[in-house]
């Protein structure tokens, strides 16, 4: 109670500043660039009141709150508050609006039949994990630019996002049903955005090609795409170790 007394959050050029405490005041700054993921928690007894808790996972920092798997620490950005307050803070941290979501794949039911989750990736560089039964968003993870496909491997508890604009593959680990964290950002190739996961071998296949010059914009094609260099089409293969 005393540790969370007077909890305030403010933005600064270098990150999110938190100030809290009654008997002793604690002030700290969470750099934007070190936020790996956010987790929105809404316990069952809180839901009638519309309360929730927002937690951020910070990378590259060692501390007493860090776990053996985290590679960093977990901080409460909103110990308890309303959903609109949490969504506002998510926007401040990630700088992106809510991504457009898609229906969950049927194979996700095997992982969590009572509260299975689904992934949605978009061009706002955010992957969202949402409870398909309640519509509540459980977590948001920063990914690369130009996401075109998302896949989930239930055996390895790994999610993938193929990002064609910056030529990367974001690998996310599911720590718990409502907790996800970025494990790695694998360099692929610009335009490698179409992705298929083989659940038997756990291999990721990415279709790519070298891109040529972008033609000038016209009235019929105001946003033209670059052409493909002949004989440059290739299939990239990735497999988690």
N, C-alpha and C positions, 0 to 999 in steps of 0.2 A: 504494500500500500504506500509506504513512505518513498520507495524507490521510484514509483510512477507518479508521485504527486507533482502537480504543476507541469505535466508533460506538454511540451510545445514543439512544433515542427516549423521550420522556416527554410527557404531556399537561399542559396548564395552562389556566386560564380563557380565555386569549386565543389559544390555538392549540396546535400541535405543536412541541415544543422538541427540537432536534437538537444533539448535542454529539459532536465527533469530532476526530481528529488525534493525532499522536505528537510530532513536533518542535515543532509549534505547535497549540494547541487552538482550534477554531472552535466557537462556540455561536451558534445562530440560532433564530428562532421563525417558524413558518409559520402565519399566521392562518387559521382555519377558513373564514372568509367569502371568502377569496381563492383557495381551491382550486377550480379549474374542472373538473378531470378527474383520474382516476388511471389508470395503465397498469400492468398486470401482465405481466411478460416472463418467459418460461421457455425459454431457448435449448435446442436439441436435446441438447447434451452434458450439460446440467444435469438433464434429466428423469429419468434413472435414479437420481439421488441425491435427487430431490424438491426441488431448489433452485429459487428464483425471485428476481426482482428487482421491487421496487415503486417506481414513479416517480409523482410528483404534478406537475401543471401549475398554476402559480400565476399569477394574473392581476394586472395593474396594477402590476407591479414591473419596472423596467428593470435590467439587469445584464449582466455579461459572458457569462452562460450563456444569455441570451435570444436567440432567433433572429428573423429578419425577419418570420416569419409568426406567431410565438407571441404577441406582445403581452404578454410576461411572461417567465417563466423556468421551467426544469424542474429539479426537485430529487429526488434519490434518497432515498426514505423508508426503504427497506430495500435496501442494496446487494446483499446475498445472504442468503437465509434460506429457511425452509421455508414451504409453502403455508399452513399454519394460522397462522403468524406474520403473513404478508401479509394474510390475510383478517381477522385481528384488527385490524391497523392500518387497513385499509379501513373497518372498522366505527367506529374512533375518529375517522377523518377525516370520513366522510360521515354517520355516525350512523344507518345503515340496514342491515338484513339483506339477504341475497341476494334479488333480485327473482325472481318466477316467470317462467320463460322459455318462449318459444313456438318452433315449428319455423321454420326459415329459408324465406323466399320463394324460389321457383325462379329468379326473375330475378337473384338475388344471385350465382348461379353464373357469370354473365357477367363480373362484376367481378373475382372471384378464383376461377377454376374449381378450383384445387387445394386451397385453404384458405379457402373462402368463409365469410363471417361473417353472423350475423343479429342483429337488434335485439330487445330485449324491454323494454317500458316497464310500469311499475306504479305503484301509489299510494304507494310509498315514496320518490318523487321521485328515482328513479335510473333511467337508461337503461343497460342492460348490453349489451356487444358480446362475443359468444362464438364461438369457433371450433366450427363445427358438426361437424367431423370428430373432434376430440379432446375436445370438451366443456370446454376450457379457456377461462376468461373473460379476454379481452384488455384490456378497458377498461370503466370505469364513469364516467358523466357525470351530474352533477346537473341535473334538469329541474324543471318546475313541478309544482304540486299537481293531483291528479286526472287523471293521464294516462289516456287512453282508446284512443289510436291512435298507431302509429309508422309512418313511411314512410321509404324510402331512394331517393334519386335517384342512380343510378350515373353518369350523365353529368356531374353537377355534384359528385359525391362529397359530397352533403349528406344528413343524416338529420334527421328532423323528429319532434317529439312534441307532440301537441295536449293541452293541460292545461285541463280544463273548470272545475275548482274556482277557480283564480285567473285564468282568462281569458287565457292566454298560449300562444304557440307557440314552443317551443325549437328553435333551428336549430343543428345540430352539423356541423362540417366534419371529414371524414376526411383527416387529414394523411398517414397511411400505413396499411397493412393493420391495424396494431395500435395506432394513435394517433388519438384523436378529441378535439376541443375545441369548446366552446360558442362560436359566432360571435355570436349575438344571441338576445335574448328579446323576441319581438314581442307587443305587447298586442293581444288579439283581443276576446273578450267572455266573461263567465262563462257557462258551459254550452256553449261552443264546443269540443266534444270529439270529435265524429264527423268524421273527416278522410279525404279522398281526394286522391291525387296523380295528376296527368295527366303521364305521362312525356314526352309529345310536346311540350307547351308549358311544362313545369316549373311549372305553377300548382298551388297548394294550395287545395282547396275545403273549407270548414268549415261544418257545419250548426249553427245556433244559434237561440235564442229567448229572450225576456225571461221571467224566472221570477217567479211570484207568491209569495204567502205559503205557508209550509210548514204543512200541517195538523197537528194534535196527534197524538201517538203513540197507538196503540191496541194491543190484544193481537194482532190480526191483522196490523197494520202497525206494528211497533215502531220502524222507521226510515223514516218517510214521506218522500217527495220533494216538493219544491215544485211547484205547478201551473204550466202555461204560460199566459202572458198571451195572450188571443186576438189573432190577426192580427199576431203579433210574430215569426213564423218567418222567418229570413233565411239567405242563403248568403253567407259571407264568402270573398273571393278574395285570396290572397297569392301573390306571385311573387318569387323571388330576383332581385336586380339583377345 
